Amino acid sequence: MTIILGDNQYGKAETHVVRVTRDGSWHDVKDITVSISLAGDFADVHLSGDNSNVVPTDTQKNTVFAFARDGIGEIEEFGIRLARHFVDEFRPVSRARVHIEEQGWERIRDQAFVRAGSEKRLATVTCTRGATWVVAGIGEMVVMKSGGSEFHGYIKDRFTTLPETTDRILATSVLARWRYSTTDVEWKKTFDDVRRLLLETFASKHSLSLQQTLYAMGEAVLEARSEVCEVRMAMPNKHHFVVDLTPFGMTNENEVFYAADRPYGLIEGTVVRDDAAQPGFAW
């Protein structure tokens, strides 16, 4: 029997950076968490403990802080700068992947902010010697519609208790990621437009299933933004069940609901242009 080393990578996860940019009394804040993964010529460190090709994860952390000193800008740009640095600077590194989560802050006054909910802006940049891929996204975008959603006509067996409905609450926490076909992108403008399209489609689409809504949201993005070639989404169904008030002598015409946190349905899907080139790496 022959035993060999398979795919491997390593890096520094979740370096949390807050960058304050001052213009007199006016301050801007960028709050990001950066995770780095490097792949390449690292067999010897696994097989014999030879660290001569290893870029320490502490060095990776320090690089994030040093690059932040020169400004962060849009997280896609920052990710490209970091990923290209590790590939260009260190010979053993053949692939660098940088994943960034940005937490938003809303301004109260010129130097005061309030955390902008749970929603996060995402970017993952992958660089090799000859190519760069950018995947942007949004996470923990919690949405709900109190009407315009149905669910019926599904398979039923002896274990089915869920009643059919033509009027239900549809709620989810959207994780949407989209792959760009180019790096020549107005990152902030495109992000804002994609977010708007996702929200508008969720709100306007009369839904017969969360799967149908997911597809419509991805389709709307691809139809409107030519630089986006693929959209992947994960949408947990945040179930809202009508509470039975008859024991109290009361009616409930879809007005009072029990919001269950688990278990939950998890809907995942990809919407892609049929001519989109495959990226050649895992998202």
N, C-alpha and C positions, 0 to 999 in steps of 0.2 A: 504494500500500500504506500502510495506517495502522498505526502501532505504538503500543500503549498499555501502561500499567503494570497488571499483574495483581495478584492477591492478594499481600500482603506483611505481614510482621511483623518485629519485632526485640526484643531484650531481653538480659538478663544471664543467662548460663548457669552453673550449678554453683557458686553461692556456698556455701561450706562453713562451717557455723556449729556451734560446740559451746557449749552454754549450761549452765552449772553453777548449780544452785539449792542454796543452803546453808541448812540448819536446824541451827545449832550444828555439831556434829561430823558430822552426817548430811548427805551430799550426794546430789543426783540429777543425772543427766546426760542431756541431749538432744543427739543428734548428727544433724544434718540437712544435706542438700544441696538448695539452692533454685534453680530455674530459672524465669525470668520471660519471657513473650512479650507484647508489646503490639501491638495493631492499631488502626487509626483513620485520622485525617487526616494521612497521612505522604507524600502524593504529591510535595509540593514538594521534600522533601529528596532524593528519588530523581531528580526531573526537573531541578532547578536548583541543588541543594545548599543550599537554604534550611533552616536548622536551627531556625527559630523555633518549630516545633511538637514538637521532639524532647526527650524526657525522657532525659538521658544514661544510658547503661547503668551508669556509675559511681554515679550517684544511686540507681539501682535497687538496686545492691549495698549502698550505705550504708543504704538504707531497711530492707533485710532485717536488718542488724545492729542498727539502732535499734529496730525492732519486737521483736527478740529480747530486748533489754534489759528490756522490759516483761513478758517471759515468753512461752514458746512454746505450752505446753499441748498439746493434740492437734494433729497436723499438719493435719488438715482445718480446724480452727478458725483456725490460723495462716495457712493458704492463703486462707481467706475474708477475713480481715482485710487481707492484702496486696493481693489482687485488687481488693477494693472500694475500697481506698485509691487505687490508680492510676486506676480509672475515675471516682471521685468527685472526686479532686483535680485532674486534668488534663483540660481540655476536649477536646483533640485525641484522647484515648484513648477509643475506643468499646468495646474488648474487652481484658480482661487475663486471661491464663492463667498460673497459678502451679502448677508441678509440684514436688513435694517427695519426696525419698527419705530415709527415716529408718533409720540403722544402729543396731541394738540393742546394748546393753552389759549384761552380767549382773554383778550385785554380788558381789564377793569379801568385802569388809568395808565399813564405813560410808563410806569414801572411796576404795575401790579397786574396779576393774571389770575384766572380761575381755570382749573382743569376742565377740558372740554369733553366730559363724559368718558365712556370706555372706548370709543371709536379710535382706531389706529390706522395710519397710513403705512404701507409696506413697500419695500423694494428689495429684490434679490438680483444681484449682478454676478454673472459667471464669466470669467476671463480665462482663455487659454492663450497659447502663443500666437494663434492666428485669428481669434474671433472673440467677440463680446456679445453676451445676451443679457437683456434686461427684462425682468418680470416685475411689474408693479402690482399694487393691490390695496385692498382695504379690509380690515378685520374688525370684528365685534361691532358691526353696524346693525344695531337692533331696530327692527322695523315691525310695524303692525298695521293691519287694516281691519276695521270692525265690520265690514260688509264687502260684498263683491267676491265672495269665495264660497265654493261648494266642494263637496266630496261625496261621490256616490258611484254606483256601478262597478264596484270592486269585487274581487273574488270573496266568496263567503263559504265557510265550512263550519264544522261543529264547534270550533273554538272562537268563532267570530261573535263579538258582542257589540262592536262599534256600530252605532246607528248611522244610516245615511243622512246627509244634511245638504240643504240648498242655501244655507245661511250660517256661516261660521266665522269666527275670528281666525285670521291668518297672521301668525307672528313668527319671526325667525331672527336669528343673529347671523348676518351675512358675512361669510369669508369669501371674497372675490379676488382672484388674481388673473392678470392678463399679461400676455407675452407680446412684446414689441418686435416687429420685423426689421427695425432699424434703431440706431442710437441717435439719429437726428430727430429729436422729439422736443417739443416745448413741454417739459415734464409737468409743471404745475398746471398749465392750461389744460393739458390732456387729462390729467388726474381729475381735475374739477369737473370736466365734461363727462368723463366716464362715470363718476359718482352720480352726477345729475341724471344721466341716462338710466342707471340702475334704479335709482329712487323713483323716477317718473314712471318707469315701466312697471315696477312693483305696484305702484299706486293705481295705475290706470288699467292694467290687465285684469279682466274678469277671469278669475282663476277657478279651474276645475280640479287642479291638483297643484301642489308645490313644485312638482317636476315641470309642469307646463309653465309656471311662472319663471322658474330658473332658466329655461330655454329662451323664453321671450326676453328676459333681461340680457342674456349674453348676445342674442341675435341683434338687439337694439344697439349694443355697443359696436359690434362688427359692421353693421350697416352704416353707422355714422362716423367711425374712426378708422380710416384706411391704414394707419400705422399699427393698429392692433390686429394680430392674426389669430389669437386664441384666447378664450376666456374659460377659466375653471372656477367653479363655485361649490362651496359646501354650505348647506342651509339646514340647520336643525329645526325641526318643527316644534315650536314652543306651544304645546297643546293648551287650549283653553276649553274646558268642559262645562257645559251648562249645569248649574247646581239644581238638584231636585228640591224644590221648596214645598212640595205637596204635604210632607209631614207636618208643616206648620200652617196648613190651610191657605197657602199662598200660591199664586201662579208665577211662572218665570218665562216670559216671552223673549228668550235670548237677550236678557238684560244683565243677569248676574252669572259670573263664570268663576270657576276654580282654575287658577293658573298652575299647572303642574310643571315642575322643573325636571323630573325624570321618572321613568325612562322617556326617551323622546325619539321620534323618527328622525333619521339623518339622511338628507337628500343631497347627493353629489353628482355633478355632471360637468362635461366639457362641451363648449360650443366653439367650433373651429372652422376656418375657411378651408374648403376642400383642396385649395392649391397651396396651403401653408406648408412651408418646409418644417420638418421636425427638428427640434433644437439639438438633439444628440446628447442631452443630459437630463437628469432628473430635476424636476422643479423643486 
